[in-house]
Amino acid sequence: MKIYTRKGDDGTTGLLFGGRVAKDGLAPTAYGSVDEAQAAIGVARAETRADPGDSPGELGEILLGVERDLWVLMAEMATEPDNRHKLTAGQSLVTPEMVSALEQLIDEVSGSFEPPTEFVVPGQTRTAALLDVARTVVRRAERDCVPAAQPDSQCLPYLNRLSDLLWTLARWQEGTSIATRDVH
């Protein structure tokens, strides 16, 4: 099987369950930004292993779960409204339980250290810096999903909580944060 199909040479792309739209349309912009966020999270996850065969550890497992969830979110964003009834909760449709699971993770992780109470300067550690980059990419993905998300979609709450989770994970990985007021 060849990786290229030539179907998109006209500037269109196929959607899940059928239909073609312009590659710069609302849906491709939305799921494309989420795809970029997933890749940024993958870079952070790669940092959790010294060698490819190593266990990813707690942070790596959390990030891998998030990457899986983002496939679900992209599937939902890549589906025309008329085909939403074909989506499966938790497999191709973001659920309230997925959002709640992120909230629980945020609470668990932030309970294991003293989170800063003011703005911090990113970059105390490489892993934390990569998590902060991923957080900003998720924030952009969230903005790009706003015009594409259906009114009853859980995609926006999921992305909003995900950026909070990535901020929390970055602070956890830093250990000690530098407050912006301390930078002269």
N, C-alpha and C positions, 0 to 999 in steps of 0.2 A: 504494500500500500504506500502510495506517495503522500508526503506531507502537504503538498500543494494541490489545490483543486482548480485554481484560476477563477472560481466563482466570484471572488471579491474584487477582481480586477476592474470592475465597473464602479467601485466605490460603495458597494453594498455588502451587507453581511447577513447571514441567516440567524434567526432567533430559535430558541428552544420551542418545540412543538409547531414550527413552521412560521413562515413570513420572512420577508427580507426588508431591511431598513438601511438607510444611509449610515455609513460607518461613523459619521460625526453626529448622529442623532442622539436623542436623550438617553435611550437604553444603552447603546454601545459606549457612550461617554461614561455612564454610571458604572456599568460592570467592568469597563476598562480601568477606571480609577480604583475599583475594588481589587482587580487583578494586580495592579501595581502595589496596593497596600499589602496584599497577600505575599507578594515577592519581597517587600521590605521586611515583613515579619519573618519570612524565611531566612533572610540574611541575618537577622537577630538570632533566630533559632540555630543557625549554623555556628554562631559564636559560642553556643553552649557546649560544644563538643571539641575536645582537643584533637581527636582523630575521628574519621568517619565511622569507625566501628564502636566508638564509645557510646555509652548510654547518654541520652540527652539531659537527664536529670529533671528535677521538678519544673524548672523554667521551660526547658525544651518541650516537656509534655504539655504544659499549658499552651505554649505557642502552637504546637502541632494541632491541638484541639481547635484553636482559633482558626488556623488555616483550613481545617475541615469545614468549619462553620461558614467561612467565606465562600466556599464552593456552593453552599446552599444559597447564600445571599446572591451570588452572581447568577445562579439559575433563576431565581425569582426575578431579578432585574432584566434577564434576557428573555422574558416571556411577555408576549402581548397581553394586554388586559383581558381580551376575549378568551384566552387560553389559561387564565389563572386557575380555573376549576380543575385543571389537569395536574397541578402542583401537589406534591405530597409533603405534609407537615414534617419538618425536621430533615427532609432529604432534598427538597427543592423549594421549600417555603419556610421562611424564618418564623419561628414561633415565640410567643411570650416566654415560654420556658427557657429558650436559648438566651433571651435577654436576662432573665432571672439568674441563670447560671453564671453569667458574667458578673452580676451584682454580688453573688455569693463569693466568687473568686476574689473580687476587689476587697470584700470584707475580710476574707481569710488572709490574704496577703498583707493588707494594711494592718491587720491585727498582730503581725509578726515583727513589726518594727514601728518606730515612731515617725510617722509621715511629717514632712515639713508643712508649715502652716502659711508659707508665703511663696512667692515666685522664686524659682531656683534657676541656676545656670546649668544647662545640660553639659555633659561631657566629663563627669568625674571618672567614669570607666568606659571602656569601649562598648561593652554590652549595654550599659545604660544609654549611651549616646545612640546606638543603633535602635534601641527601643523608642527613644525620643524621635528619631527620624521616622520610624514606622508610625508613631502616633500622629505626626503632622501629615503623613500621607493618608492615614485613615480620616483625619479631619477634612482633607480635600475630597476624599471619596464620599464622605457624608454630604458635603455641599453639592457634589455632582449628582448624588442620588435624590436630592430634594425634588427636582422637577420630574423625575422619572418614577418615583415611588407612588404606588397606589394609596389611597386614603387609609385603608385598613392594614397596610403593610407594617411589619415590625422591623424592616430594614433600617430605618432611621434611628429608632431607639437602640437597636443592636450596635450600630456604628458609633453612636454617642457613648454608650457604655464601654465599647471596645477602646476608644481613645482614653477613657478614664482608667481602664485596666492597664493599658500600655504605660500611662504616666505612673501608675502605682508600681508596676513591675520595674520601671526604670529607677524610681526612687529606692526600691528594695535592693536593686543590684548595686546602686551607688554606695549604700551604707550611710555615708555622710554627704549631705548636699551642701552646695554653696548657695547662700541666699543672694539674690540680686543686689540687695542693699549693701552687701559686704564687698562688692566689686568696685574698686576705685580706679 
